[in-house]
């Protein structure tokens, strides 16, 4: 089954891509996912101040700088994984370095899980 893992971020630490790739906890997480045989692809996101929110009300487009919600936490990145079931998705999420802040797991709708 396909799952989206939202990596929750507090914005307190923003390492660069090269730094992340050699962090022991990230390397261990990647090795564990590979050992489980779980196909995955992840992407980091820019901070919320780079966001733009678009709404359409009564046929009018409203564009607002900034994120949809004003919170202390935000989505720092995401991964799409093909896990055998929710238990395996939880195992993958628990091993991710972002789990210290939280990882939200959401299954794709069955018709969109291709």
Secondary structure, 3 states (H helix, E strand, C coil): CEEEEEEEECCCCCCCHHHHHHCHHHHHHHHHHHHHCCEEEEEECCCHHHCEEEEEECCEEEEEECCCCCCCCEEEEEEEEECCCHHHHHHHHHHCHHHHCCEEEEECCHHHCC
